[in-house]
Amino acid sequence: MRAIVVGAGIGGLAATLSLRRAGHEVTLVEQTPRFTEIGAGIQLAPNATRVLRRLGLVDAVSASAFRPSEVRFRTWSDGTDVCRHVLGPEVEDAFGAPYLLVHRADLHKVLATAVPPGSVRLDTTVVGIDQDDRAAYVTTASGERLGADLVVAADGIRSAVRQWLFGADEALFSGTAAYRALLPAGKVADLDLPELAVWMGPSRHFVHYWVRRGELLNMVAVFTAKAAQESWTARAEPGEQPGEFEGWDPRVLAVLERAGQVFRYGIHTRAPLARWNVGRVTLLGDSAHAMVPFLAQGAAQAIVDAAVLGDVLTDATPADVPDALDAYVRRRLATATSVQAGAARAGEEFHLPDGPEAQARNARMAAYAAGNRFMPQAAGWAAGAGDEPAAP
């Protein structure tokens, strides 16, 4: 069976590999002239790394990753720990796969290297999709019309395929923006920072963790904003970010002040859909369920999408595709939509003003941690919990 995957981000690459693992011929179509991935750190919980293990890639990803032993949640003003949860070997023992902190470009490179060059069409822009009872077709900017038994749209938050299938809808500004930067370990060695931490404060939160085997500190500083450009490459003005976090713990301010190149971007989402597929065409990843990053599950959900898509299409024939895509959406839509909503709620919780609400939140988090080794979202890390296929 033949498939076309549109978009060579993390979700599109994972879908390509999962469909190839299911025995199908896949053409990956990407508009950029070469594989590139910008951005910085990314967290991969066991629901994602278990899929990478099935694809035979977890060791390659782990080689450039950092494995945190715990995560800490802290107060903004003085860094007091609200609670801690274990990660490290205990997570791998419980869920069958590790919790990894990686540079996004490192993950992308591992996935891209696993795709045979002959399966990739770079510098190819898709300008239209249509279908009939027997096939789906992708029209490119050069006028080619490529046919396949199914088309998978992994073309991101501003997905053109989503609009072609379901009509125009705009990416939604979340009301938050973020600064992001990578700092060499030596620049922050004197700050005694936790391996992975979330500092919670009024209308803001600050996240940092190690990537590249501990050689780089990834930092993301989130703040409320009335509007902000959605761009991975827009740079912050020099000295801008410490002003947004005035009065925060000196260690947070030190990281912000020592960061060299700092990027500023608006965080956007998409409204949930009632379905992702029409006939032989389906959405996957951000095109289906773009979410705020406050549960660190955006990439993981795309990777799990890819695993389920490969599972439902294993041993499928061309005639089976519409029903198989229905099964894929049934297995994934409710979970991804729930995670999407949970990520938004997490942002609201992190940003509570000082006073009774924040005190009650801290008490809830501390009480939960006293009785549970793992974070609440760990319930979604178990095999089958996210509707991904269980390990063989």
N, C-alpha and C positions, 0 to 999 in steps of 0.2 A: 504494500500500500504506500502511496505517496502523500507526503505532507509538506506544506510550506509554513514556516514560522517567520513572522514579521517582527523584527526587532532583536538585536543581539546584546541586550543587557543581561543581567543575571537571570531573570525569568526566562527570556528567550533561549539563552544557552542551555539552561537546565531542561527546558522543554525539548529542545533538539536532542539532547543526550538521552532523555527518558524515552522519547519516541524511537530513537535508534535502538535503544536497549530492548524495546518492545518488538523490534524486528522490521521496522518500517524505513523507507527511503525518505530522507528529510532534506529540504533545501532551506537554508537560513538566509533570509534577505535583510540586509542592513544598509541604511542610507549613508552612513559615514564611509569614507574611503579606506579606513583601516580600523581594526579593533582598538577602541580606547575606552577607558573607564576613569572618570575623575571622581572626586569625593574623597573621603577619608576613612574613618573607622566604621566597622559594621559588626554587630553582635550576631552570632549564630548559635541559637539554642539547640538542644538535642533534636527537636522536630525537624530542623534543617540539616544538621550534621548526620542524622541517621539516613537521610536521603543521599547525601554525599557519599556515605559509606557504601550504600547499595550501588552507586555509580562508580565505585572504585576510586574515589577522589579524596576521601577524608584525610589520608596520610599526606597527600600533596598540599592540601589546604593547611593542615596542622603544622607543616614544616615552617611556615612563615607566620604562624599565629601566636597568640599569647593565651595561656590557659589560666584564668583567674581562679583563685581559691575561694573567694567570697565576693559578695556585693554588699555595700554599705549605703544606707540612706541617712542623710545628715541634715542638720538645721543650717540655715544660710548664714547666720551671723557669727557663729563661733565653732561650727563644725562638730557639735555634739552628735554622737551617733544616736539616731532614733531606733534603728534596728539593723541587724545583719542577717544574711542568709548565705548558706554554704553553696559553693559551686564545685569546681575541681573534681577529684576522683569520685566523690559521693554522688554527684550528678550523673557521671558516666555509669557508675554501678547501678543506679536506680533507673535510668532511662535508656541505657544501652548505647549512648553516644555522648561525645564531649560537648561542653560549652566553650566556644572559641571566640576570641576577639581578633579580628583580622582587618587588614587594610582592604578596602573595597577593590582596589586595582589588583591585589594579589589573588583574591577570590576569582575575579573576572578572568585573569590570565590562566588560572588552572582550568576553568571551565572552557575557555576559548581554545586552549591547547588540545583539549580532548575531542574537539570537533574536527573531523577531517577537512582539510582545506578545500577539497573538491565539493563539499556540501555547502559552501558559503558563497553568497553573492554580495560582495561589498559594493559601496557606491551605487546602490540601487534603491531609488525612492519609489514607494508604492503610492499610486495616485487613485486607485480604485479597486474595489472588490465586488465580484458578482458571483452568482452560482445558479446551477440548475439541479435537476434531480440526480444527476450522475457525478457532478464535479463542482469544485469551487475554483475561481479564477482570480489571479492577482494581475492588475495592469500596472506597469511601471512607467516612470516618466519618459523613458525612451520609446514607449509604444509597444513593448513586449506584453504578451498576455500569457502568463504562466498558469498551467492547470495542475490540480492535485485533487486528492480525495478529501482532504480537509485543509483548512487554513487556521492557524493559531496566531492570534494577535497579541503580541507581547510588546506593544509599541508605547508603553509608558503612560504617565499621568495625563498627557495631552493627546491621547490616542485618537488618531484619525479613524481607525476602524470602528471604535466605539460609536463615533458619531454617524458613520455610514450605516451601522446596524440599528442604532436606537435613537438617532436624532441628536441635534446639538445640545450639549450641556457643558457648562463652563467648569473648569477647575475652581474649587472653592477655597478662598483664603481662610486659614484656620484662626486668624487673629493673633498668630504668633510668628516671630521670625527668630533666626538663630545666627550666631557667630560660630564659625568652625575653624579649627587650625590644628596642625600637627607640630609638636615641639620635640626636639631631640631630648633624650633622657637626661643628658648632662645639664640641660637648662633648668631642670626642675628637681634635680637630685636632692637638694637641701630641704625640700618641702615636706618630705615624709608622707606622700600621698598614698591613699589606698589604691589597690589594683584596679578597682571598678567602684565608682561611687556616684550617687545622685544627691546633690545638695538642693534642698527644697526651700523656696522663699516666696514672699509676696510677689505675684505676677511674673515670677521668673524661676528657672531652675538651671542647674549647671551639672553637666555630666562629663566625666573623664575616665579614660581607661587606656591601658597599654595595647599597642599593636606591634607588628614586626618583631616578635620574640622579646618585647620589652624595650626595643630600641627607640620607639616613638611614643609620645603621649598624644592621644586623640582627645580633643576637647570640643564640646558643644555647649554653647551658652544660649539658652532660650529665653526670650522675653516677649511680652505682649506688645503688639504694634497695630496701628490702624490700617496700615497697608505696607507691603514689602514686595519687591520684585522676586519672582521665582527664578533664581539663577544660581547655578553651582559655581559660577566664575566671577560674580560681582564682588569686588573687594570692599572691605570696610575702610572708612577713613582712618588715618593714623590716630591712635589714642581714643577712638570712639568707644570701644567695648568696655574699658574700665568705668567710664562714666555711667553706662547703663547698669552697672553692678556696684555702684557707690555704696559703701557701708557694709559690704559683704566681708566674710572672713578673709584675713590677709592672704591666706594661701590661694584662695580663688582669685583675688586681685593680682597676686603675683603671677599666676598662670596667664591671666589675660594680658598683663603688662609685658610679659616676656615673649609672648607669641609674636612671631615674625609676620609672615603673610597670613592675614585673617580674611576669611570670606564671610559675606553676609547674605542670607537668603531668606525669602518668605516661605513659610511652610504651608503647602496646599494639600487638599484632599479631593476626592470625588464623592458625589452622593451615591449611596448604595443602590444597586440595581436589583430588580426582581428576577432577572435572568441574565446570563452572560453569552448565550449561544443562540444562533439562528441557523438551522439546517446544518451545513457542513463547516460553519465558521464559529469560532469561540474566542473569547477574551481570556487573558491569563495575567496574573500579577497586577501591577499598578493600573493597567488599563481597565481592570475589573474592580479593584478594591483599594485604590491608593489611600493611604492612611497616614496620620501623624506618627512620628517615630518614637512615641513616648513609652511603648512597650517593647521597642527594639525587635519588631516582628515583621516589618514590611518585606524585607528580602526573604525571610524564612517562609512567609505565607506564599510567596511566588514559587519558591523551591518546592514546597509541598503541593501546590497546584500542579507543577510539572510531574511530580511523582504519581499523583492520582490520574492525570491525563494519560501517562504511559500505561498505568495499570488497566484502565478501562478499555484501552485500545490494544492490549496484548491479544494476539490471535484474532483481531477484528478483521473483517473484510470491508471493502468499500461500501457495501450495502448497509453495514452495521454502524456507520459513522454517526448519523444523526442521533440514534438511540444511545450510542456510547457517550456522545457529548452531553446528552441529557443526564446520563448517570454521573459524569464528571461534575456537572454543576450541582446536582442533588447532593453529592458528597462534600462539596467544598463551599458552596455559597453561604450556608448558615454559619459555618465556623469562621470564614474570613470576615463576614459582616459583623459577627460578634467581636472579633479581635479589633476590627476597625473602630467599633463603638467603645471598646474597652480602652484603646489607646487614647481616645479623646477624653474619656473620664480620668485617666491617669494624669493627663496634663492639667485638668482642673484641680485634682487633688494636690499635685505638686505646687500649685500656684496659690494656695489659700493664704489669705492675709493672716498676719500674727493675731493671736487672740483665741477665743474659745474653739473656733472651727479647726484651726491648725493644731491646737492642743488635743482635741478629740481625735483628729487624724493620727497624730503621733502615738496616742495611747492605743488606738486600734492596731496600728502597724506593729508596735512593740508587743502587744498581747498576741498577735498572730505569730510573730517570730518566736515567741517563747514556746509555742506549741508545735511549730512547723519548721523543719530544716530548710525547706525550699520556698521560694517566692510564690504568692498565690497563682501567678500565671503558669507555674510549672505544671498545673493540672492539664494544660494543653500540650505538654511536651511528650506525653506517653504515646507509645505506638498505638495508632488508631484513634487517639483523642481528637486529632485534627482531620480525621477521615482519610489520612494517608494509608496506603497499604502496610500491613504489618510486615516485619522482616521475615524472610523465608526461613 
